[in-house]
Amino acid sequence: MGISGLLIGFAVSTLAYRYRVLRVPGQSIVERMSRDLQLTPAQRDRVGDILRESLGHEKKTLMLYEKLLELVQGEDVMLEEFAREHIYLEHLHVGEVDKMLRRPGDIESVEKAGKK
C-alpha cells in the first residue's frame, strides 16, 4: 500500500470519528458531509467512490496482517501480538467504512446488500 492508501485510510478514520459522533438520524454520512461541506452532486458521488476504494484498502491491509500472523505464529511473540492488535484495528476500520457507506437504518453490510 502506498502513501495515498495511508492518507485515504487516515482521512476515512478521521471522518468516521467525526461523523459517527455527530450522526444525524435519517441521513447517511455522505449526505451529512454533502450538506455540511456544500458538495455538488459530482463531489458527493466522489466521496462514495473514495469510501469504497478505502474499504478495499482496509480489507487488503487486513489480509496482509493475517498473513503476517501466519508467518510469525510460534516464532516471535511480540510480532504475533503486533499482528493480532492490527488485525483487530483493521476489523474496526472495515466496519467503520462499511457503516459510512450504508443508508440510514440499514444493518446489513454494503457488500451483502449489493449481492442481492
TAMO-V764011 format. One record per residue. OMEGA is omega as a letter, one per 40 degrees, with the letter a starting at -180 (999 if undefined). D_CENTER is the distance of its C-alpha to the mean C-alpha in whole Angstrom. Layout:
BEGIN
omega: <OMEGA:OMEGA>
d_center: <D_CENTER:D_CENTER>
END
This chain:
BEGIN
omega: <a:a:i:i:i:i:i:i:i:a:a:i:i:i:i:i:a:a:i:a:a:a:i:i:i:i:i:i:a:i:i:i:i:i:a:a:a:a:i:i:i:i:i:i:a:i:i:i:a:i:i:i:i:i:i:i:a:a:i:i:i:i:a:i:i:i:i:i:i:a:a:a:a:a:a:a:a:i:i:a:i:a:i:i:a:i:i:a:i:i:i:a:i:i:i:a:i:i:i:a:a:i:i:i:i:i:a:i:i:a:i:i:a:a:a:999>
d_center: <15:16:16:15:12:12:12:9:7:10:10:6:7:10:10:8:11:14:13:12:16:17:16:19:21:21:18:15:13:14:17:17:16:19:21:21:20:23:21:23:22:21:19:17:17:16:13:12:12:10:7:8:9:6:5:8:8:6:8:11:11:11:14:16:16:17:20:20:21:23:25:26:27:30:31:29:28:26:24:23:22:20:18:18:17:14:13:13:10:8:9:8:4:4:6:5:3:6:8:8:9:12:15:17:18:16:16:15:12:12:13:16:17:17:19:22>
END
